């Protein structure tokens, strides 16, 4: 978990740019129109930075995910009227809406019949897993094992895509045993990266397992 101090604001900006989509989905599910939700998301982050709200993120304050959601609820319920004069965060643009691809814009629309809180947690979990998968892909590319990753990536999340280890082994010109070992190592590394990502958003290592359980429960 981030603490107040030198470099804290920069770290918060980085985290905000990573974790803004679940907040936007939450705001949309609360009934706000697209452009209003965009303005609210920007203004919320400007509010956090402008008020140095990171100073309240202490070990007794909970996880970064919970901190953001609670702060956003408070902002929407009590402080939006103070920010109505801000245009997309008062000129401090943290999120570039204009550069989103059309297909990405569609993905930002909350179609699921869920509560705002559940859609926030689900999108948070999906976003985290996507980031981890991209990290693992980059590692495999760097070690010249991209083809193995692409063939086995569905096995990392429980969706084998209809292909058995035997079929993948034939495609990779490997033994089935070697493919299983490779899949095991990829799953282990995937788990390590998940824990590392979550460790950035909780107060202590003891909270990582519980956070993992909560986020994966949001996917069911």
C-alpha positions in Angstrom: 0.0 0.0 0.0 1.2 3.5 -0.8 2.0 5.8 2.1 2.2 9.6 2.1 5.6 11.0 1.5 8.1 11.8 -1.2 6.9 10.4 -4.5 3.5 9.4 -3.1 1.6 11.7 -5.4 3.4 10.4 -8.5 2.7 6.9 -7.4 -1.0 7.7 -6.9 -1.2 9.2 -10.4 0.3 6.1 -11.9 -2.2 3.9 -9.9 -5.1 6.1 -10.9 -4.2 5.7 -14.6 -4.2 2.0 -14.1 -7.3 1.6 -12.0 -9.7 4.2 -13.4 -12.0 1.9 -15.5 -13.7 0.2 -12.5 -14.5 3.6 -11.1 -15.9 4.8 -14.4 -18.1 1.7 -14.6 -19.3 2.3 -11.0 -20.3 5.9 -11.9 -22.1 4.7 -15.0 -24.0 2.1 -13.1 -25.0 4.9 -10.6 -27.0 6.3 -13.5 -24.8 9.0 -14.9 -24.6 9.6 -18.7 -21.4 8.9 -20.6 -19.9 12.4 -20.7 -21.0 13.2 -17.2 -19.4 10.0 -16.0 -16.2 10.9 -17.8 -16.2 14.4 -16.2 -16.9 12.8 -12.8 -14.1 10.3 -13.1 -11.6 13.1 -14.0 -12.9 15.4 -11.3 -12.6 12.6 -8.7 -8.9 12.1 -9.4 -8.3 15.8 -9.4 -10.0 15.9 -6.0 -7.8 13.1 -4.7 -4.6 14.8 -5.9 -5.7 18.3 -5.0 -6.6 17.4 -1.5 -3.6 15.1 -1.1 -6.1 12.4 -0.1 -3.3 9.8 -0.2 -2.3 11.0 3.2 -5.3 9.1 4.5 -4.2 5.8 3.0 -2.6 4.3 6.1 -2.5 0.7 7.4 -5.6 1.3 9.4 -7.5 2.6 6.4 -7.8 -0.6 4.4 -7.0 -1.6 0.9 -6.4 0.7 -2.1 -9.4 -0.9 -3.9 -11.7 -0.2 -0.9 -10.1 3.2 -0.3 -10.9 4.3 -3.9 -14.5 3.0 -3.8 -15.3 4.6 -0.5 -13.7 7.9 -1.5 -15.6 7.9 -4.8 -18.9 7.2 -3.0 -18.2 10.1 -0.7 -17.2 12.3 -3.6 -20.4 11.5 -5.5 -22.7 11.9 -2.6 -21.3 15.0 -1.0 -18.7 16.8 -3.0 -19.7 16.8 -6.7 -21.3 20.2 -6.4 -18.0 21.7 -5.4 -16.4 20.3 -8.6 -19.1 21.2 -11.1 -17.0 24.1 -12.4 -14.1 21.7 -13.2 -13.9 20.6 -16.8 -12.5 17.0 -17.0 -10.5 17.4 -13.8 -9.8 21.1 -13.9 -7.4 20.8 -16.8 -5.3 18.1 -15.2 -6.2 15.2 -17.6 -5.3 11.8 -16.2 -7.4 9.8 -18.6 -7.4 10.3 -22.4 -10.9 9.4 -23.6 -10.3 10.6 -27.1 -7.6 8.0 -27.8 -9.9 5.1 -26.9 -10.6 2.8 -29.8 -14.3 2.3 -30.7 -14.3 -1.3 -29.4 -12.7 -0.1 -26.2 -15.5 2.5 -25.8 -18.1 -0.2 -26.1 -16.3 -2.3 -23.4 -16.6 0.7 -21.1 -20.4 0.5 -21.1 -21.8 -1.5 -18.2 -24.2 -3.9 -19.8 -24.3 -6.4 -17.0 -27.3 -6.4 -14.6 -25.2 -5.8 -11.5 -25.1 -3.5 -8.6 -22.5 -0.6 -8.8 -20.4 -2.2 -6.2 -20.3 -5.6 -7.8 -19.5 -4.3 -11.3 -16.7 -2.2 -9.7 -15.2 -5.3 -8.1 -15.7 -7.5 -11.2 -14.1 -5.0 -13.5 -11.2 -4.4 -11.1 -10.5 -8.2 -11.1 -10.8 -8.5 -14.9 -8.5 -5.5 -15.3 -5.9 -6.9 -12.9 -5.9 -10.3 -14.6 -5.5 -8.6 -18.0 -2.5 -6.7 -16.8 -0.9 -9.8 -15.3 -1.5 -11.7 -18.6 0.2 -9.0 -20.5 3.1 -9.0 -18.1 3.5 -12.7 -18.5 3.3 -12.4 -22.3 6.0 -9.8 -22.3 8.2 -12.0 -20.2 7.7 -15.0 -22.6 8.4 -12.8 -25.6 11.7 -11.6 -24.0 12.7 -15.2 -23.4 11.7 -16.2 -26.9 8.8 -18.4 -25.7 5.9 -16.5 -27.0 4.5 -19.4 -29.1 4.4 -21.6 -26.0 2.6 -18.8 -24.1 0.0 -18.3 -26.8 -0.8 -22.0 -27.1 -1.1 -22.4 -23.3 -2.5 -19.1 -22.1 -6.1 -20.5 -21.9 -4.9 -23.2 -19.5 -3.8 -20.5 -17.1 -7.3 -19.3 -16.4 -9.1 -22.6 -16.6 -10.3 -22.2 -20.2 -8.5 -24.8 -22.2 -10.1 -23.6 -25.4 -11.0 -27.1 -26.5 -7.3 -28.1 -27.0 -5.7 -30.9 -25.0 -2.1 -31.0 -23.9 -1.5 -33.7 -26.5 -2.8 -31.5 -29.3 -0.7 -28.5 -28.1 2.4 -30.8 -27.8 1.9 -31.8 -31.5 1.6 -28.2 -32.6 4.7 -27.2 -30.6 6.7 -30.3 -31.6 7.2 -31.1 -27.9 6.4 -34.1 -25.7 3.2 -34.0 -23.8 5.1 -34.2 -20.6 7.2 -31.2 -21.5 4.1 -29.2 -22.4 2.6 -30.0 -19.0 5.8 -28.9 -17.2 5.7 -25.7 -19.2 2.1 -25.1 -18.4 2.8 -25.7 -14.7 5.6 -23.1 -14.7 3.5 -20.6 -16.5 0.7 -21.0 -14.0 3.1 -20.6 -11.1 4.6 -17.5 -12.6 1.0 -16.2 -13.4 0.2 -16.7 -9.7 3.3 -14.9 -8.6 2.5 -11.9 -10.8 -1.1 -11.8 -9.5 0.2 -11.7 -6.0 2.7 -9.0 -6.9 0.0 -6.8 -8.4 -2.3 -7.2 -5.4 0.6 -6.6 -3.0 0.7 -3.0 -4.4 -2.8 -2.3 -3.3 -3.0 -3.9 0.2 -1.4 -2.9 3.5 0.3 -6.1 4.4 1.3 -9.5 2.9 -1.3 -11.1 5.2 -4.1 -9.4 3.3 -3.1 -10.7 -0.2 -4.8 -14.1 0.0 -8.1 -12.6 1.2 -8.0 -10.0 -1.5 -7.4 -12.7 -4.1 -10.4 -14.6 -2.8 -12.6 -11.5 -2.9 -11.6 -10.6 -6.4 -12.0 -14.1 -7.8 -15.4 -14.3 -6.1 -16.4 -11.2 -8.0 -15.8 -13.1 -11.3 -18.3 -15.9 -10.5 
